[in-house]
Amino acid sequence: MFTYLKCRWIHEHIEEPICLYSELSENRWEKRKVEIYRDGSMAPASEDFECGDTLLGGEAIPVLPEIASDPQFEPSDITAEEFEKVWAQATTNPRWPLTKIG
């Protein structure tokens, strides 16, 4: 069973994403991810492909209270439907070409 996370990233770095959506396994490893940039463009990643610098995390994602303890992050749980809507938009028109893994 998957869980879904949305996390606003509050910062002033022009080239970094400002919002991240993640599909997490039972052990909180990312299975799919979408990064959203200030200009509205999106970069998806999965176990099958990467997009530009967007790739799955190398360690399990902490629980929401731990993420929220850092004031630059505003995490929230979302539904599978919310994630799938963002995923469909990101994979239809990604910021950069998708690069197949393996």
Biopython code that builds the backbone (N, CA, C, O; Angstrom):
import numpy as np
from Bio.PDB.StructureBuilder import StructureBuilder

atoms = [
    (1, "MET", "N", (0.843, -1.188, 0.000)),
    (1, "MET", "CA", (0.000, 0.000, 0.000)),
    (1, "MET", "C", (0.885, 1.247, 0.000)),
    (1, "MET", "O", (1.858, 1.339, 0.748)),
    (2, "PHE", "N", (0.530, 2.183, -0.840)),
    (2, "PHE", "CA", (1.308, 3.411, -0.951)),
    (2, "PHE", "C", (0.683, 4.527, -0.119)),
    (2, "PHE", "O", (-0.513, 4.516, 0.171)),
    (3, "THR", "N", (1.521, 5.486, 0.254)),
    (3, "THR", "CA", (1.054, 6.737, 0.821)),
    (3, "THR", "C", (1.554, 7.855, -0.091)),
    (3, "THR", "O", (2.488, 7.675, -0.873)),
    (4, "TYR", "N", (0.911, 9.006, 0.028)),
    (4, "TYR", "CA", (1.211, 10.107, -0.886)),
    (4, "TYR", "C", (1.467, 11.379, -0.093)),
    (4, "TYR", "O", (0.790, 11.666, 0.894)),
    (5, "LEU", "N", (2.453, 12.128, -0.544)),
    (5, "LEU", "CA", (2.933, 13.294, 0.174)),
    (5, "LEU", "C", (3.092, 14.475, -0.770)),
    (5, "LEU", "O", (3.561, 14.330, -1.899)),
    (6, "LYS", "N", (2.696, 15.639, -0.290)),
    (6, "LYS", "CA", (2.974, 16.903, -0.976)),
    (6, "LYS", "C", (3.797, 17.731, -0.002)),
    (6, "LYS", "O", (3.481, 17.800, 1.186)),
    (7, "CYS", "N", (4.852, 18.358, -0.505)),
    (7, "CYS", "CA", (5.697, 19.152, 0.375)),
    (7, "CYS", "C", (6.102, 20.451, -0.312)),
    (7, "CYS", "O", (6.812, 20.437, -1.317)),
    (8, "ARG", "N", (5.644, 21.576, 0.240)),
    (8, "ARG", "CA", (6.101, 22.891, -0.237)),
    (8, "ARG", "C", (7.496, 23.115, 0.306)),
    (8, "ARG", "O", (7.767, 22.815, 1.469)),
    (9, "TRP", "N", (8.386, 23.642, -0.526)),
    (9, "TRP", "CA", (9.751, 23.948, -0.131)),
    (9, "TRP", "C", (9.905, 25.465, -0.237)),
    (9, "TRP", "O", (9.880, 26.020, -1.335)),
    (10, "ILE", "N", (10.061, 26.114, 0.880)),
    (10, "ILE", "CA", (10.120, 27.572, 0.936)),
    (10, "ILE", "C", (11.576, 28.011, 0.893)),
    (10, "ILE", "O", (12.339, 27.785, 1.832)),
    (11, "HIS", "N", (11.948, 28.650, -0.225)),
    (11, "HIS", "CA", (13.330, 29.082, -0.415)),
    (11, "HIS", "C", (13.380, 30.127, -1.521)),
    (11, "HIS", "O", (12.365, 30.437, -2.144)),
    (12, "GLU", "N", (14.567, 30.663, -1.755)),
    (12, "GLU", "CA", (14.751, 31.702, -2.767)),
    (12, "GLU", "C", (15.607, 31.227, -3.947)),
    (12, "GLU", "O", (15.987, 32.043, -4.787)),
    (13, "HIS", "N", (15.916, 29.947, -4.029)),
    (13, "HIS", "CA", (16.757, 29.397, -5.097)),
    (13, "HIS", "C", (15.937, 29.279, -6.383)),
    (13, "HIS", "O", (15.028, 28.452, -6.465)),
    (14, "ILE", "N", (16.245, 30.081, -7.362)),
    (14, "ILE", "CA", (15.467, 30.161, -8.604)),
    (14, "ILE", "C", (15.410, 28.822, -9.347)),
    (14, "ILE", "O", (14.369, 28.476, -9.906)),
    (15, "GLU", "N", (16.495, 28.078, -9.358)),
    (15, "GLU", "CA", (16.564, 26.849, -10.151)),
    (15, "GLU", "C", (16.102, 25.589, -9.414)),
    (15, "GLU", "O", (16.160, 24.496, -9.979)),
    (16, "GLU", "N", (15.652, 25.717, -8.180)),
    (16, "GLU", "CA", (15.212, 24.558, -7.404)),
    (16, "GLU", "C", (13.688, 24.476, -7.399)),
    (16, "GLU", "O", (13.018, 25.501, -7.529)),
    (17, "PRO", "N", (13.127, 23.268, -7.250)),
    (17, "PRO", "CA", (11.671, 23.133, -7.204)),
    (17, "PRO", "C", (11.103, 23.783, -5.937)),
    (17, "PRO", "O", (11.795, 23.927, -4.930)),
    (18, "ILE", "N", (9.835, 24.166, -6.016)),
    (18, "ILE", "CA", (9.174, 24.769, -4.859)),
    (18, "ILE", "C", (8.114, 23.847, -4.241)),
    (18, "ILE", "O", (7.576, 24.132, -3.171)),
    (19, "CYS", "N", (7.826, 22.743, -4.932)),
    (19, "CYS", "CA", (6.857, 21.784, -4.408)),
    (19, "CYS", "C", (7.228, 20.392, -4.910)),
    (19, "CYS", "O", (7.612, 20.212, -6.066)),
    (20, "LEU", "N", (7.105, 19.413, -4.016)),
    (20, "LEU", "CA", (7.424, 18.033, -4.368)),
    (20, "LEU", "C", (6.238, 17.144, -4.021)),
    (20, "LEU", "O", (5.644, 17.271, -2.951)),
    (21, "TYR", "N", (5.907, 16.258, -4.924)),
    (21, "TYR", "CA", (4.874, 15.248, -4.705)),
    (21, "TYR", "C", (5.561, 13.889, -4.749)),
    (21, "TYR", "O", (6.360, 13.621, -5.647)),
    (22, "SER", "N", (5.250, 13.030, -3.775)),
    (22, "SER", "CA", (5.893, 11.706, -3.738)),
    (22, "SER", "C", (4.883, 10.609, -3.476)),
    (22, "SER", "O", (3.961, 10.764, -2.674)),
    (23, "GLU", "N", (5.075, 9.497, -4.167)),
    (23, "GLU", "CA", (4.370, 8.253, -3.886)),
    (23, "GLU", "C", (5.359, 7.416, -3.093)),
    (23, "GLU", "O", (6.469, 7.159, -3.559)),
    (24, "LEU", "N", (4.959, 6.981, -1.879)),
    (24, "LEU", "CA", (5.881, 6.285, -0.984)),
    (24, "LEU", "C", (5.430, 4.852, -0.730)),
    (24, "LEU", "O", (4.239, 4.573, -0.596)),
    (25, "SER", "N", (6.414, 3.943, -0.666)),
    (25, "SER", "CA", (6.138, 2.547, -0.322)),
    (25, "SER", "C", (5.817, 2.444, 1.174)),
    (25, "SER", "O", (5.889, 3.442, 1.892)),
    (26, "GLU", "N", (5.471, 1.263, 1.637)),
    (26, "GLU", "CA", (5.183, 1.047, 3.062)),
    (26, "GLU", "C", (6.357, 1.445, 3.941)),
    (26, "GLU", "O", (6.169, 1.880, 5.077)),
    (27, "ASN", "N", (7.576, 1.297, 3.413)),
    (27, "ASN", "CA", (8.784, 1.660, 4.161)),
    (27, "ASN", "C", (9.226, 3.096, 3.885)),
    (27, "ASN", "O", (10.322, 3.502, 4.270)),
    (28, "ARG", "N", (8.357, 3.862, 3.210)),
    (28, "ARG", "CA", (8.566, 5.294, 2.930)),
    (28, "ARG", "C", (9.684, 5.571, 1.932)),
    (28, "ARG", "O", (10.311, 6.629, 1.979)),
    (29, "TRP", "N", (9.935, 4.621, 1.028)),
    (29, "TRP", "CA", (10.847, 4.856, -0.084)),
    (29, "TRP", "C", (10.047, 5.419, -1.242)),
    (29, "TRP", "O", (8.933, 4.967, -1.508)),
    (30, "GLU", "N", (10.603, 6.403, -1.933)),
    (30, "GLU", "CA", (9.916, 6.980, -3.078)),
    (30, "GLU", "C", (9.813, 5.963, -4.208)),
    (30, "GLU", "O", (10.788, 5.298, -4.558)),
    (31, "LYS", "N", (8.612, 5.856, -4.771)),
    (31, "LYS", "CA", (8.369, 5.012, -5.940)),
    (31, "LYS", "C", (8.203, 5.878, -7.181)),
    (31, "LYS", "O", (8.649, 5.525, -8.273)),
    (32, "ARG", "N", (7.547, 7.024, -6.988)),
    (32, "ARG", "CA", (7.408, 8.034, -8.043)),
    (32, "ARG", "C", (7.464, 9.403, -7.376)),
    (32, "ARG", "O", (7.135, 9.554, -6.199)),
    (33, "LYS", "N", (7.890, 10.401, -8.157)),
    (33, "LYS", "CA", (8.033, 11.756, -7.627)),
    (33, "LYS", "C", (7.780, 12.767, -8.737)),
    (33, "LYS", "O", (8.056, 12.506, -9.908)),
    (34, "VAL", "N", (7.251, 13.928, -8.352)),
    (34, "VAL", "CA", (7.118, 15.062, -9.269)),
    (34, "VAL", "C", (7.648, 16.297, -8.548)),
    (34, "VAL", "O", (7.263, 16.580, -7.414)),
    (35, "GLU", "N", (8.530, 17.024, -9.215)),
    (35, "GLU", "CA", (9.011, 18.297, -8.703)),
    (35, "GLU", "C", (8.387, 19.407, -9.543)),
    (35, "GLU", "O", (8.368, 19.323, -10.771)),
    (36, "ILE", "N", (7.875, 20.451, -8.880)),
    (36, "ILE", "CA", (7.245, 21.573, -9.569)),
    (36, "ILE", "C", (8.093, 22.819, -9.328)),
    (36, "ILE", "O", (8.520, 23.097, -8.207)),
    (37, "TYR", "N", (8.321, 23.557, -10.403)),
    (37, "TYR", "CA", (9.185, 24.739, -10.371)),
    (37, "TYR", "C", (8.358, 26.019, -10.374)),
    (37, "TYR", "O", (7.159, 25.991, -10.652)),
    (38, "ARG", "N", (9.006, 27.145, -10.061)),
    (38, "ARG", "CA", (8.349, 28.449, -9.972)),
    (38, "ARG", "C", (7.573, 28.808, -11.242)),
    (38, "ARG", "O", (6.525, 29.450, -11.174)),
    (39, "ASP", "N", (8.091, 28.393, -12.394)),
    (39, "ASP", "CA", (7.427, 28.724, -13.655)),
    (39, "ASP", "C", (6.272, 27.777, -13.981)),
    (39, "ASP", "O", (5.655, 27.892, -15.040)),
    (40, "GLY", "N", (5.977, 26.838, -13.071)),
    (40, "GLY", "CA", (4.884, 25.893, -13.277)),
    (40, "GLY", "C", (5.286, 24.620, -13.987)),
    (40, "GLY", "O", (4.482, 23.695, -14.099)),
    (41, "SER", "N", (6.527, 24.555, -14.475)),
    (41, "SER", "CA", (6.969, 23.334, -15.150)),
    (41, "SER", "C", (7.157, 22.215, -14.126)),
    (41, "SER", "O", (7.349, 22.463, -12.935)),
    (42, "MET", "N", (7.097, 20.977, -14.623)),
    (42, "MET", "CA", (7.139, 19.798, -13.764)),
    (42, "MET", "C", (8.180, 18.812, -14.267)),
    (42, "MET", "O", (8.413, 18.687, -15.469)),
    (43, "ALA", "N", (8.808, 18.104, -13.308)),
    (43, "ALA", "CA", (9.797, 17.090, -13.649)),
    (43, "ALA", "C", (9.469, 15.818, -12.863)),
    (43, "ALA", "O", (9.588, 15.806, -11.638)),
    (44, "PRO", "N", (9.055, 14.742, -13.555)),
    (44, "PRO", "CA", (8.729, 13.490, -12.877)),
    (44, "PRO", "C", (9.935, 12.539, -12.827)),
    (44, "PRO", "O", (10.880, 12.665, -13.607)),
    (45, "ALA", "N", (9.876, 11.600, -11.902)),
    (45, "ALA", "CA", (10.873, 10.518, -11.830)),
    (45, "ALA", "C", (10.178, 9.283, -11.271)),
    (45, "ALA", "O", (9.226, 9.379, -10.497)),
    (46, "SER", "N", (10.681, 8.119, -11.684)),
    (46, "SER", "CA", (10.142, 6.847, -11.189)),
    (46, "SER", "C", (11.277, 5.839, -11.160)),
    (46, "SER", "O", (12.435, 6.189, -11.388)),
    (47, "GLU", "N", (10.946, 4.605, -10.884)),
    (47, "GLU", "CA", (11.956, 3.549, -10.931)),
    (47, "GLU", "C", (12.373, 3.256, -12.367)),
    (47, "GLU", "O", (13.381, 2.588, -12.599)),
    (48, "ASP", "N", (11.594, 3.756, -13.339)),
    (48, "ASP", "CA", (11.868, 3.495, -14.753)),
    (48, "ASP", "C", (12.558, 4.642, -15.488)),
    (48, "ASP", "O", (13.245, 4.416, -16.484)),
    (49, "PHE", "N", (12.377, 5.882, -15.000)),
    (49, "PHE", "CA", (12.983, 7.015, -15.702)),
    (49, "PHE", "C", (13.265, 8.180, -14.762)),
    (49, "PHE", "O", (12.721, 8.267, -13.661)),
    (50, "GLU", "N", (14.139, 9.076, -15.235)),
    (50, "GLU", "CA", (14.476, 10.322, -14.560)),
    (50, "GLU", "C", (14.182, 11.463, -15.526)),
    (50, "GLU", "O", (13.991, 11.243, -16.721)),
    (51, "CYS", "N", (14.147, 12.679, -15.000)),
    (51, "CYS", "CA", (13.875, 13.854, -15.815)),
    (51, "CYS", "C", (14.818, 14.964, -15.360)),
    (51, "CYS", "O", (14.643, 15.521, -14.276)),
    (52, "GLY", "N", (15.816, 15.287, -16.181)),
    (52, "GLY", "CA", (16.803, 16.279, -15.764)),
    (52, "GLY", "C", (17.501, 15.819, -14.500)),
    (52, "GLY", "O", (18.021, 14.705, -14.446)),
    (53, "ASP", "N", (17.517, 16.672, -13.481)),
    (53, "ASP", "CA", (18.133, 16.325, -12.196)),
    (53, "ASP", "C", (17.163, 15.652, -11.238)),
    (53, "ASP", "O", (17.539, 15.325, -10.112)),
    (54, "THR", "N", (15.929, 15.439, -11.660)),
    (54, "THR", "CA", (14.922, 14.837, -10.786)),
    (54, "THR", "C", (15.059, 13.328, -10.802)),
    (54, "THR", "O", (14.939, 12.687, -11.847)),
    (55, "LEU", "N", (15.312, 12.770, -9.625)),
    (55, "LEU", "CA", (15.398, 11.330, -9.465)),
    (55, "LEU", "C", (14.872, 10.958, -8.100)),
    (55, "LEU", "O", (14.693, 11.822, -7.242)),
    (56, "LEU", "N", (14.623, 9.675, -7.891)),
    (56, "LEU", "CA", (14.095, 9.227, -6.609)),
    (56, "LEU", "C", (15.155, 9.378, -5.520)),
    (56, "LEU", "O", (16.354, 9.286, -5.784)),
    (57, "GLY", "N", (14.692, 9.611, -4.300)),
    (57, "GLY", "CA", (15.592, 9.784, -3.161)),
    (57, "GLY", "C", (16.363, 8.515, -2.848)),
    (57, "GLY", "O", (15.903, 7.408, -3.127)),
    (58, "GLY", "N", (17.541, 8.689, -2.266)),
    (58, "GLY", "CA", (18.419, 7.573, -1.932)),
    (58, "GLY", "C", (18.200, 7.003, -0.551)),
    (58, "GLY", "O", (18.927, 6.103, -0.131)),
    (59, "GLU", "N", (17.199, 7.516, 0.173)),
    (59, "GLU", "CA", (16.877, 6.981, 1.498)),
    (59, "GLU", "C", (15.387, 7.180, 1.753)),
    (59, "GLU", "O", (14.712, 7.924, 1.042)),
    (60, "ALA", "N", (14.893, 6.500, 2.780)),
    (60, "ALA", "CA", (13.469, 6.594, 3.106)),
    (60, "ALA", "C", (13.110, 8.027, 3.511)),
    (60, "ALA", "O", (13.916, 8.738, 4.111)),
    (61, "ILE", "N", (11.893, 8.431, 3.175)),
    (61, "ILE", "CA", (11.403, 9.774, 3.493)),
    (61, "ILE", "C", (10.917, 9.783, 4.941)),
    (61, "ILE", "O", (10.165, 8.895, 5.341)),
    (62, "PRO", "N", (11.332, 10.768, 5.728)),
    (62, "PRO", "CA", (10.880, 10.844, 7.128)),
    (62, "PRO", "C", (9.372, 11.048, 7.233)),
    (62, "PRO", "O", (8.719, 11.409, 6.254)),
    (63, "VAL", "N", (8.825, 10.818, 8.419)),
    (63, "VAL", "CA", (7.400, 11.048, 8.670)),
    (63, "VAL", "C", (7.128, 12.552, 8.688)),
    (63, "VAL", "O", (8.044, 13.353, 8.874)),
    (64, "LEU", "N", (5.869, 12.925, 8.495)),
    (64, "LEU", "CA", (5.507, 14.342, 8.371)),
    (64, "LEU", "C", (5.979, 15.226, 9.521)),
    (64, "LEU", "O", (6.510, 16.304, 9.257)),
    (65, "PRO", "N", (5.813, 14.827, 10.789)),
    (65, "PRO", "CA", (6.271, 15.717, 11.863)),
    (65, "PRO", "C", (7.779, 16.000, 11.798)),
    (65, "PRO", "O", (8.221, 17.102, 12.124)),
    (66, "GLU", "N", (8.545, 15.022, 11.384)),
    (66, "GLU", "CA", (9.990, 15.225, 11.257)),
    (66, "GLU", "C", (10.301, 16.195, 10.115)),
    (66, "GLU", "O", (11.151, 17.074, 10.261)),
    (67, "ILE", "N", (9.620, 16.038, 8.988)),
    (67, "ILE", "CA", (9.824, 16.963, 7.864)),
    (67, "ILE", "C", (9.409, 18.373, 8.282)),
    (67, "ILE", "O", (10.120, 19.341, 8.012)),
    (68, "ALA", "N", (8.259, 18.481, 8.940)),
    (68, "ALA", "CA", (7.712, 19.786, 9.330)),
    (68, "ALA", "C", (8.544, 20.479, 10.403)),
    (68, "ALA", "O", (8.384, 21.680, 10.623)),
    (69, "SER", "N", (9.422, 19.750, 11.068)),
    (69, "SER", "CA", (10.266, 20.378, 12.090)),
    (69, "SER", "C", (11.273, 21.339, 11.466)),
    (69, "SER", "O", (11.845, 22.174, 12.166)),
    (70, "ASP", "N", (11.493, 21.229, 10.160)),
    (70, "ASP", "CA", (12.346, 22.169, 9.437)),
    (70, "ASP", "C", (11.424, 23.236, 8.837)),
    (70, "ASP", "O", (10.577, 22.907, 8.006)),
    (71, "PRO", "N", (11.568, 24.508, 9.238)),
    (71, "PRO", "CA", (10.618, 25.540, 8.800)),
    (71, "PRO", "C", (10.595, 25.816, 7.299)),
    (71, "PRO", "O", (9.686, 26.491, 6.816)),
    (72, "GLN", "N", (11.574, 25.308, 6.551)),
    (72, "GLN", "CA", (11.532, 25.539, 5.105)),
    (72, "GLN", "C", (10.626, 24.546, 4.381)),
    (72, "GLN", "O", (10.407, 24.672, 3.176)),
    (73, "PHE", "N", (10.097, 23.553, 5.111)),
    (73, "PHE", "CA", (9.224, 22.550, 4.497)),
    (73, "PHE", "C", (7.826, 22.576, 5.109)),
    (73, "PHE", "O", (7.670, 22.687, 6.325)),
    (74, "GLU", "N", (6.808, 22.473, 4.244)),
    (74, "GLU", "CA", (5.414, 22.375, 4.667)),
    (74, "GLU", "C", (4.817, 21.111, 4.046)),
    (74, "GLU", "O", (4.244, 21.168, 2.957)),
    (75, "PRO", "N", (4.947, 19.964, 4.734)),
    (75, "PRO", "CA", (4.437, 18.705, 4.186)),
    (75, "PRO", "C", (2.964, 18.471, 4.528)),
    (75, "PRO", "O", (2.448, 18.973, 5.526)),
    (76, "SER", "N", (2.309, 17.696, 3.671)),
    (76, "SER", "CA", (0.941, 17.267, 3.952)),
    (76, "SER", "C", (0.678, 15.960, 3.224)),
    (76, "SER", "O", (1.223, 15.704, 2.151)),
    (77, "ASP", "N", (-0.172, 15.137, 3.831)),
    (77, "ASP", "CA", (-0.632, 13.926, 3.172)),
    (77, "ASP", "C", (-1.632, 14.325, 2.101)),
    (77, "ASP", "O", (-2.396, 15.273, 2.281)),
    (78, "ILE", "N", (-1.628, 13.608, 0.993)),
    (78, "ILE", "CA", (-2.610, 13.826, -0.068)),
    (78, "ILE", "C", (-3.177, 12.468, -0.474)),
    (78, "ILE", "O", (-2.681, 11.425, -0.048)),
    (79, "THR", "N", (-4.209, 12.492, -1.290)),
    (79, "THR", "CA", (-4.826, 11.248, -1.760)),
    (79, "THR", "C", (-4.092, 10.722, -2.996)),
    (79, "THR", "O", (-3.336, 11.441, -3.649)),
    (80, "ALA", "N", (-4.336, 9.467, -3.288)),
    (80, "ALA", "CA", (-3.784, 8.867, -4.507)),
    (80, "ALA", "C", (-4.303, 9.618, -5.733)),
    (80, "ALA", "O", (-3.564, 9.812, -6.699)),
    (81, "GLU", "N", (-5.551, 10.036, -5.700)),
    (81, "GLU", "CA", (-6.138, 10.758, -6.828)),
    (81, "GLU", "C", (-5.424, 12.086, -7.069)),
    (81, "GLU", "O", (-5.158, 12.457, -8.212)),
    (82, "GLU", "N", (-5.118, 12.795, -5.990)),
    (82, "GLU", "CA", (-4.382, 14.058, -6.139)),
    (82, "GLU", "C", (-3.014, 13.814, -6.767)),
    (82, "GLU", "O", (-2.591, 14.545, -7.663)),
    (83, "PHE", "N", (-2.326, 12.777, -6.287)),
    (83, "PHE", "CA", (-1.009, 12.468, -6.842)),
    (83, "PHE", "C", (-1.131, 12.104, -8.321)),
    (83, "PHE", "O", (-0.365, 12.604, -9.144)),
    (84, "GLU", "N", (-2.080, 11.245, -8.663)),
    (84, "GLU", "CA", (-2.225, 10.782, -10.045)),
    (84, "GLU", "C", (-2.508, 11.937, -11.005)),
    (84, "GLU", "O", (-2.048, 11.922, -12.147)),
    (85, "LYS", "N", (-3.262, 12.934, -10.548)),
    (85, "LYS", "CA", (-3.546, 14.096, -11.390)),
    (85, "LYS", "C", (-2.249, 14.853, -11.703)),
    (85, "LYS", "O", (-2.005, 15.212, -12.855)),
    (86, "VAL", "N", (-1.424, 15.094, -10.689)),
    (86, "VAL", "CA", (-0.153, 15.787, -10.888)),
    (86, "VAL", "C", (0.781, 14.925, -11.736)),
    (86, "VAL", "O", (1.469, 15.442, -12.616)),
    (87, "TRP", "N", (0.810, 13.625, -11.482)),
    (87, "TRP", "CA", (1.663, 12.697, -12.237)),
    (87, "TRP", "C", (1.307, 12.732, -13.730)),
    (87, "TRP", "O", (2.190, 12.784, -14.586)),
    (88, "ALA", "N", (0.017, 12.704, -14.026)),
    (88, "ALA", "CA", (-0.425, 12.723, -15.426)),
    (88, "ALA", "C", (0.016, 14.015, -16.115)),
    (88, "ALA", "O", (0.470, 13.981, -17.258)),
    (89, "GLN", "N", (-0.114, 15.135, -15.437)),
    (89, "GLN", "CA", (0.323, 16.416, -16.014)),
    (89, "GLN", "C", (1.834, 16.412, -16.241)),
    (89, "GLN", "O", (2.310, 16.843, -17.291)),
    (90, "ALA", "N", (2.576, 15.930, -15.264)),
    (90, "ALA", "CA", (4.051, 15.957, -15.339)),
    (90, "ALA", "C", (4.589, 15.045, -16.428)),
    (90, "ALA", "O", (5.551, 15.398, -17.110)),
    (91, "THR", "N", (3.986, 13.885, -16.601)),
    (91, "THR", "CA", (4.492, 12.939, -17.591)),
    (91, "THR", "C", (4.016, 13.283, -19.003)),
    (91, "THR", "O", (4.606, 12.819, -19.978)),
    (92, "THR", "N", (2.971, 14.081, -19.123)),
    (92, "THR", "CA", (2.486, 14.514, -20.427)),
    (92, "THR", "C", (3.362, 15.626, -21.004)),
    (92, "THR", "O", (3.610, 15.671, -22.209)),
    (93, "ASN", "N", (3.825, 16.515, -20.135)),
    (93, "ASN", "CA", (4.596, 17.662, -20.594)),
    (93, "ASN", "C", (5.741, 17.945, -19.612)),
    (93, "ASN", "O", (5.709, 18.957, -18.911)),
    (94, "PRO", "N", (6.761, 17.060, -19.550)),
    (94, "PRO", "CA", (7.836, 17.248, -18.582)),
    (94, "PRO", "C", (8.740, 18.434, -18.929)),
    (94, "PRO", "O", (8.858, 18.831, -20.089)),
    (95, "ARG", "N", (9.362, 18.977, -17.907)),
    (95, "ARG", "CA", (10.285, 20.118, -18.059)),
    (95, "ARG", "C", (11.455, 19.767, -18.959)),
    (95, "ARG", "O", (11.881, 20.588, -19.771)),
    (96, "TRP", "N", (11.984, 18.547, -18.822)),
    (96, "TRP", "CA", (13.094, 18.058, -19.634)),
    (96, "TRP", "C", (12.699, 16.693, -20.206)),
    (96, "TRP", "O", (11.742, 16.080, -19.736)),
    (97, "PRO", "N", (13.431, 16.216, -21.218)),
    (97, "PRO", "CA", (13.139, 14.865, -21.734)),
    (97, "PRO", "C", (13.336, 13.805, -20.649)),
    (97, "PRO", "O", (14.188, 13.946, -19.772)),
    (98, "LEU", "N", (12.545, 12.761, -20.725)),
    (98, "LEU", "CA", (12.654, 11.642, -19.780)),
    (98, "LEU", "C", (13.799, 10.741, -20.217)),
    (98, "LEU", "O", (13.957, 10.450, -21.403)),
    (99, "THR", "N", (14.598, 10.302, -19.246)),
    (99, "THR", "CA", (15.720, 9.400, -19.508)),
    (99, "THR", "C", (15.431, 8.056, -18.861)),
    (99, "THR", "O", (15.286, 7.960, -17.642)),
    (100, "LYS", "N", (15.350, 7.018, -19.686)),
    (100, "LYS", "CA", (15.064, 5.669, -19.188)),
    (100, "LYS", "C", (16.217, 5.169, -18.323)),
    (100, "LYS", "O", (17.385, 5.379, -18.651)),
    (101, "ILE", "N", (15.884, 4.512, -17.226)),
    (101, "ILE", "CA", (16.882, 3.937, -16.326)),
    (101, "ILE", "C", (17.076, 2.473, -16.701)),
    (101, "ILE", "O", (16.104, 1.749, -16.922)),
    (102, "GLY", "N", (18.312, 2.044, -16.773)),
    (102, "GLY", "CA", (18.615, 0.644, -17.054)),
    (102, "GLY", "C", (18.593, 0.336, -18.455)),
    (102, "GLY", "O", (18.830, -0.809, -18.839)),
]
sb = StructureBuilder()
sb.init_structure("model")
sb.init_model(0)
sb.init_chain("A")
sb.init_seg("    ")
for serial, (resi, resn, name, xyz) in enumerate(atoms, 1):
    if name == "N":
        sb.init_residue(resn, " ", resi, " ")
    sb.init_atom(name, np.array(xyz, "f"), 0.0, 1.0, " ", f" {name:<3s}", serial, name[0])
structure = sb.get_structure()
